[in-house]
């Protein structure tokens, strides 16, 4: 009976360690995603519109460089 108790306690500790690992990983991924996504600020030139134009220009460049 005692061995089951120790096993259950060990499993609970492992689950808690795993939960903490997942929480830390989610936090790390959230902080990293902030570095990958441009901020969308409202300025004189709307940054969303600027991002759209930049994306369209990059796409048109890629398409124009492809051979027919």
N, C-alpha and C positions, 0 to 999 in steps of 0.2 A: 504494500500500500504506500509506503514511504517513497519507493522509487517512482511511482506514478505522480506523486506530489512534486518531486524534484523535476521530473520530466515536464510536467505542466508549467512549473515555475520557469524552467529553462526556455520552454516554448514561448511563454509570455514575454520573457526578457528579449528573446530573439525577435518577436513581433514588434516590440517597442523599439528595438534598435533599428529594425527595418523601416518602421514608420518615421523615425527621426531622420534616417537616411533619405527617404522619399521627400520629406518636407524640406530638407536642406537642398536636395536636388531641384525641387520645384522653385525654391527661392533663387538659387543660382541661375536657373534657366530664365526666370522672370527678369533678373537684373541684366543678364546677357542680352535678352531680347530688346531691352531699352537701348542698347548700343547699336543694334542692327536696324531699328526702325527710325526713320527720320521724325523729328518732332513736327507737329502740325500746329504752327503758330499763326495767329492772325496778324499779319503785318500789312504794309502798304501793298505788297505783291503777295497774294494769298499763296502760302507754301504748298497747299494741296494742288492748286492749279499749276504751280511751278513744277511739282513732282510729276504731274500728269504730262506736261509738255516734255519734260526731260525723258520720261519713259517712252513716249511716242517717238521722240527723236532717236533714241537708242534703238528702238525696234525698227524704224525706217532705215537706219544705218545698216543694221544686220541684214535686212531684206535686200537692200540695194547691193550689198557685197556678195550675195549668193549668186551663183551662176545659173543661167536658165537651162 
